[in-house]
């Protein structure tokens, strides 16, 4: 797709779930903030944005200063303002929650300031003096973008190796469009890259077209920000029937192109996480009249956020709890999904079989881990497919670092941004130690 997205994408039918604030609304909301000295909202933010500070600057009309405060901590502050689950992070920690008053709308205020920065094309950061060092970054998602930007501020040159033809990772291909559309993610990625000195090599498949040995030979350090892999499968009978699709794959098609759901009357979503809930809301928003989520546990045990599921139910979603899919049936395409109830220990309940009509079934049961791509490198340890790192992203291999979904197993964009920046600082310190003769030089094979 390059960085030019086609028009007429299916995601374009969605409106913002949390629309932008007007100047008057932002000022009124900012002036509600108590500007807590020991602000719990800061502690709840993985990137530790000085939230009272950026809100105070909005209240005094210093929107540019507000945006700088945000970006100083989180260069992806524009997308995080839209996609962060603020209800369980900064907004959820607001002291107003304990005063029986509405919490400060921190995410929407952050969007107000960062959108102003993008609309006015304000530039806050420059690349540092050239250090002569080069870092390879695998993947062009949030973790690598945050890492590369911080590295450039220290003067290190960066090369991002990206298998696809776009930038932004799941921000572009996977975020629910009622939170942020793909074009906004691409705009942010390009804004980050404009610091200069970051080369993005599209169509580069690490381990195939570009070997791990080449990365070690050509660069002074390597950062793995590869994210997650393909949708997981159920291995149920009929799973290869047309109409049974991986959720992440389907969302990418919907965001970057057009999916035709005119013939889909019934959609079944398998899973109970946030990806499953996104699919439920997206299918309903695209006009499917009957959308049912099938999850193997009770509603109270679903991993998806409660506020997201509440919005899905309000839009017309229904769910089958304590149920598993046993087969997909239909000729030539999907027509029904066979299910069975399970008990609290996930054991099948005899005689509890039932069927659901379905023209489309989306499998939102997780994604494969990409850590296995690096398992052959001495010092790279894996834990259930995730790359093991210390708190600063260091792996057990000299000069190799990792952050984001490939290391944390699949958290939020804000976690990837925080971890990517933290890894960049660790990489910078590693290069300084090498220059002073305190380490073993280049990453070693």
Secondary structure by P-SEA (a helix, b strand, c coil): ccccccccccccccccccccccaaaaaaaaaacccccccccccccccccaaaaaaaaaaacaaaaaaaaaaacccaaaaaacccccccccccccccccccccccaaaaaaaaaaaaaaaaccccccccccccbbbbbccccaaaaaaaaaaaaabbbbbbbbcccccccccccccccccccaaaaaaaaaaaaccccccccccccccccccaaaaaacccbbbbccccccccccccccccccccccaaaaaaaaaabbbbcccccbbbbccccaaaaaaaaaaaaacccbbbbbbccccccccccaaaaaaaaaaccccccccccccccccccccbbbbbbbcccccccccccccccccbbbbccbbbbccccccccccccccccccccccccccccccbbbbcccccccccaaaaaaaaaaaaaaaaaaaaaaaaccccccccc
